[in-house]
Amino acid sequence: MQIYEFDDAILSPQRFRYHVLRTLSVGKHRRALIEKQKGICPLCEGKQGALDSRAHVDHIQSVKAFADNLTLSLTEAYIQCHALENLRAVHLKCNNVRNRR
């Protein structure tokens, strides 16, 4: 196994972890999340209508929070970040409003 060194002045451990954690596509879980949530967006509680195939998959605890938590190994952060328990299907509009905060 090859070991790489990184210059923290160029790419901090948090930024490196953030880029690694963002690489996984969670869209494959969309259908299962919509079914689990019975088509209801947890952010608007269904006021925007039922969720459909255009729903976004949102992390309950953000990717950045896992990247910044250096007490977790990168593997454990990756597993916890993308676990179904940390994901939810939401409307595009609801997700955009949440991300602007």
N, C-alpha and C positions, 0 to 999 in steps of 0.2 A: 504494500500500500504506500502510495506516495504522499508525503506531507507537504503542504504549501504554507508559506509564510505570507502574511499580509501586512502592509504598511498602514497602521491605524490612523496616520495623519491623512491618508488618501481615502480610505474606506474604513470607518469605525466598525467595531464588532456589531453594533446595533444595526447599522445600515446593511452590512453583509447579511446578517440574519434576516432582515426585512426582505431583501431580494430573494434569498433562498426560500423563505416561507411563502412569498407571493407566487412562486412558480407553479404551484398545483392548481389545476382548474377544478373548482368545486361545482361547476355547472352540471356535472353528471349526476349530482344529488337532487337537482331541482324537482323532478317528478315525485320522488319519495318524500321530500320535505312538504310539498304541496298536499300530498295525500295525508301525511301525518298531521298537518295543521288544518285539515278539512277545508282547504281553499281560502283560509282566512289569514290576512296579513296581520302579524302581531303589532306592527307599528301604528296602523290606523284602525285596527280591530274590525276590518271589513268595510269601512266607510267608503273606500275607493272601489269597492266591488270585489268579486272573487278573483283569486290568483289564477293565472293561466300560464301558458308556455313562455310568455315574455317576462315572467317573474325573475327577479334577481336573487342570487344566493348571497346572503349577508352573514358576516361573522358577528356573533353576539359580543364576544370579547375580541377586539380588533387584532389584526395581524401585527400592527405596531406594538401593541401591548405585549405580545409574545416575543417579538424581536427585542424589546427593551428589557425583558426579564432574563437577565444573564444568570440567574440562579438555576434555571432549567437548562438541561443540555439541549443542543439544537435538535436532536432527534425527538426528545420529549416535547419540545415546543411545537415541532412540526405535527406530531401526532395529536396533541391537545388542540392545536389551532384548527385543524381540519376535521376533527371528530364531529359526527352528526349532532352531538349535543351542543356544539358551539356554532352550528349553522341554522339558518332559518330562511325561508322564502319570503320575499317582500316585493311590493310594487316598486318599479323604477322610481316613481315620484317620491315615494316614502323613503327610499334608500338615499336619494339625492338630498332630501331635506335633512335627514339624519347626518349625512356626511358633511354638510355645511356647518354644523354646530361645532 
